[in-house]
Amino acid sequence: MKVNDLFFELSHEGRYKVLQSISKKRKKHMHLEKELGLTGPEVSRHLKRLQEAKLIQKTVEGDYQITSFGKMICSVTAFFENSLNLADFINTHNFENIPLEILFQIICLSDVELGTKTMENIELWAELIKKSNRYIYAITDQLQTSVIPITQKKVQSGTSFDIKAIIDRKLLEKFTKSEYLIPKANELLKQIDFFNSVRLSEELDLSLIITDNGAIIFLRAGDSIDYSKCIFSKSEDFLKLTKKIFDLYWHKAIIIKPSNLPLKL
C-alpha cells in the first residue's frame, strides 16, 4: 500500500468514523450500526476496507479492534484534525525552537485552546499566577508589576512554593534601573532566591507561563513575541509538555551573577 492509497481509504467520512469509533473501544458490527447510524452493508464494506488496510482486525469473539498500526495512524490523524484548527496560528508564528516531537504531542491534545484577544490572553496569564498553589515557571520578556505582590505573598506564605524564570536581557536591564526598582527589591530577590531561580536569555522567541493551574504559550511572529494570540490548556498532559520546553530553555539559559545587578544581596 502506498501513502496515497491510505489517505484514499481515510478520505471516506463513514469509514473514518468507523475507524475512530473502534480506536476508542472494541466494537461489534451491530454496535457500529447503532452508534454511527449506518446501514449493515455500509458498515460491512468499511470494516472490510479497514481490515485490508491493516488498520483494524477481527477478534475470535467477533469484535473489531484497532491494530498497532491503526493506533499509530490515529495519532497522526489527531494531529491533522487539530492542526486544521490552528493552521493560521501555525503559519504566522515561529515554532522552530520547539522540538518537533513535543510540538506534535501538543497539537495532538484535544483540549488545547487558541486565544485570539490580547487583553483576554494577558488576563489569563495573570489569572494562572494568581491561582497557582505550588509553582510558577516562566519564560518572558514582559513583567506585569501587578503580579509582583501576588508572587511575594505566595513565597511568604510558609508553604513550599517553587519559582523559576527565564528573562531576556532587556527586561533584566529595565528592572534593575533605579527608576524601575520595586519597593524592597532586595528583600524580594532574597525571598525568591533570585540567583538560583532566575536565568537570562539574550533573546527569546517565546513566552511561557506554567503553574499547577494551567499553562499558556505565546510565540514570536515577525520581530517580536505576539501577545495577541496564544495556545493554552489546563490538562496534565499539556503541563508535562510545556515543562519539557521550559527545561530545554533553562539548561541553555545564562546563570545571572551578582555582578550583573546594581543590588547587593
C-alpha positions in Angstrom: 0.0 0.0 0.0 1.2 3.5 -0.9 0.6 6.6 1.2 -1.9 8.0 -1.3 -3.8 4.7 -1.0 -4.0 5.0 2.8 -5.2 8.6 2.5 -7.8 7.5 0.0 -9.2 4.9 2.5 -9.4 7.6 5.2 -10.9 10.2 2.9 -14.4 8.5 3.2 -16.2 10.1 6.1 -18.1 7.0 7.1 -15.1 4.8 7.0 -13.1 7.3 9.0 -15.8 7.4 11.7 -15.8 3.6 11.9 -12.0 3.7 12.5 -12.3 6.4 15.1 -15.0 4.5 16.9 -13.1 1.3 17.0 -9.9 3.1 18.1 -11.6 4.1 21.3 -13.1 0.7 22.1 -13.7 -2.7 20.6 -17.0 -2.8 18.7 -19.2 -5.4 17.2 -20.8 -4.9 13.8 -24.3 -4.1 15.3 -22.9 -1.6 17.7 -21.3 0.4 14.9 -24.6 0.4 13.0 -26.4 1.9 16.0 -23.7 4.3 17.1 -23.0 5.8 13.7 -26.4 5.4 12.1 -25.0 3.4 9.1 -26.7 0.5 7.3 -25.4 -3.0 7.8 -23.9 -3.2 4.2 -22.2 0.1 4.7 -20.6 -1.0 8.0 -19.5 -4.3 6.4 -17.9 -2.5 3.5 -16.0 -0.1 5.7 -14.8 -2.9 8.0 -13.6 -4.9 5.1 -11.6 -2.0 3.7 -10.1 -1.1 7.0 -9.0 -4.7 7.6 -7.4 -4.8 4.2 -5.6 -1.6 5.1 -4.4 -3.4 8.3 -5.9 -0.7 10.5 -8.3 -3.0 12.3 -8.7 -6.7 13.0 -11.5 -9.0 14.0 -11.1 -11.0 17.2 -12.2 -14.5 17.9 -15.1 -13.1 19.9 -16.4 -11.3 16.8 -15.4 -7.8 18.0 -13.4 -5.4 15.8 -10.3 -3.8 17.4 -7.6 -1.3 16.4 -4.3 -2.7 15.3 -0.9 -1.3 16.5 -0.5 0.2 13.0 -4.0 1.6 13.3 -3.2 3.3 16.6 -0.2 5.0 15.0 -2.3 6.2 12.1 -5.0 7.5 14.5 -2.4 9.5 16.4 -1.3 11.1 13.2 -4.9 11.9 12.1 -5.5 13.5 15.6 -2.5 15.8 14.7 -4.1 16.6 11.4 -7.5 17.4 12.8 -6.2 19.7 15.5 -3.7 21.3 13.1 -6.6 22.4 10.9 -8.0 24.5 13.8 -4.6 26.0 14.4 -3.5 26.4 10.8 -3.4 30.2 10.7 -1.6 30.4 14.0 1.0 27.8 12.9 1.6 29.6 9.6 2.1 33.0 11.2 4.2 32.1 14.3 7.7 30.7 14.8 7.7 27.1 16.2 11.2 26.4 15.1 12.8 26.1 18.5 10.2 23.8 19.9 11.3 20.2 19.3 9.1 18.5 16.7 8.2 15.6 18.9 7.0 18.0 21.6 5.1 20.1 19.1 3.5 17.0 17.6 2.2 15.9 21.1 0.9 19.4 21.9 -1.1 19.7 18.8 -2.5 16.2 19.2 -4.1 17.2 22.5 -7.8 17.8 22.0 -8.1 20.3 24.9 -5.5 22.8 23.7 -7.3 26.1 23.0 -6.4 29.1 20.9 -6.6 32.6 22.5 -7.0 35.4 20.0 -7.6 38.6 22.1 -4.6 40.4 23.7 -6.4 41.6 26.8 -8.0 38.2 27.5 -4.7 36.5 27.0 -2.9 38.8 29.4 -5.7 38.4 31.9 -5.4 34.6 31.6 -1.7 34.9 32.1 -2.2 36.8 35.3 -5.0 34.5 36.5 -2.8 31.5 36.2 -0.3 33.2 38.5 -3.0 34.3 41.0 -4.5 30.8 41.3 -1.1 28.9 41.4 -0.6 26.9 44.6 2.7 25.1 44.2 4.8 26.5 41.4 5.3 29.1 38.7 7.7 28.5 35.8 8.0 31.4 33.4 9.9 32.4 30.2 9.2 36.0 29.4 10.3 39.4 28.0 7.5 41.2 29.9 6.6 41.7 33.5 3.3 42.8 34.9 4.1 44.7 38.1 0.6 43.9 39.4 1.6 40.2 39.9 4.7 41.0 41.9 2.7 41.5 45.2 0.8 38.3 44.5 4.1 36.4 44.0 5.5 37.8 47.2 2.5 36.6 49.2 2.9 33.1 47.8 6.6 33.0 48.7 5.9 34.4 52.1 3.0 32.0 52.8 5.3 29.5 54.5 4.3 26.7 52.2 6.6 25.2 49.7 6.4 27.3 46.6 8.7 26.9 43.6 9.5 29.8 41.3 11.8 29.6 38.2 12.0 32.2 35.5 14.0 32.9 32.3 14.0 36.6 31.2 15.7 38.4 28.4 18.4 41.0 28.8 16.2 44.0 28.1 13.8 43.0 30.9 16.7 42.5 33.3 18.3 45.8 32.5 15.0 47.6 32.7 14.0 46.4 36.2 17.5 46.9 37.6 17.5 50.6 36.9 16.8 52.8 39.9 13.7 54.3 38.4 12.1 50.9 37.9 13.1 49.2 41.1 10.1 47.9 43.1 9.8 48.7 46.8 12.0 46.4 48.9 13.6 44.9 45.8 16.5 43.4 47.8 14.0 41.6 50.1 12.1 40.1 47.2 15.2 38.9 45.4 16.3 37.1 48.6 12.8 35.6 49.1 12.7 34.0 45.7 16.4 33.0 45.8 17.0 35.1 42.7 20.4 33.9 41.6 19.2 30.2 41.7 15.7 30.8 40.4 16.2 33.3 37.6 18.3 32.9 34.4 19.0 35.0 31.4 18.4 34.6 27.7 19.9 37.0 25.2 16.9 36.7 23.0 13.6 34.9 23.5 11.4 33.5 20.7 8.5 32.5 23.0 6.9 33.5 26.3 5.6 30.7 28.6 3.8 30.6 31.9 3.3 27.2 33.7 1.6 26.8 37.0 -0.2 23.9 38.7 -3.4 25.5 37.4 -2.5 25.6 33.7 -0.1 26.8 31.1 0.0 29.3 28.3 2.4 29.8 25.3 3.0 33.0 23.2 5.2 32.7 20.2 7.2 35.1 18.1 5.6 36.5 15.0 8.0 38.5 12.9 10.4 40.5 15.1 8.6 40.2 18.4 6.6 37.8 20.6 2.9 38.1 19.8 0.7 38.5 22.8 -2.5 38.8 20.8 -2.5 35.0 20.2 -1.7 32.1 22.3 -2.3 28.4 23.0 -3.3 27.3 26.5 -4.7 24.4 28.4 -5.1 23.2 32.0 -4.6 19.5 31.2 -1.8 17.5 32.9 -0.5 16.4 29.5 -0.1 20.0 28.4 1.7 20.9 31.7 4.1 18.0 31.2 4.9 19.0 27.7 5.3 22.7 28.5 7.6 21.8 31.4 9.8 19.9 28.9 10.0 23.1 26.8 10.9 25.1 29.9 13.6 22.6 30.9 15.2 22.9 27.4 15.4 26.7 27.7 16.5 26.6 31.3 19.5 24.4 30.6 20.6 26.7 27.8 20.0 30.0 29.7 22.7 32.0 31.3 23.2 32.0 35.1 22.9 35.5 36.5 25.7 36.6 38.8 25.5 39.3 41.5 27.8 41.5 39.4 25.0 41.7 36.8 22.8 43.6 39.2 23.2 47.0 40.9 21.7 45.5 44.0 23.9 44.0 46.8 22.4 40.8 48.3 
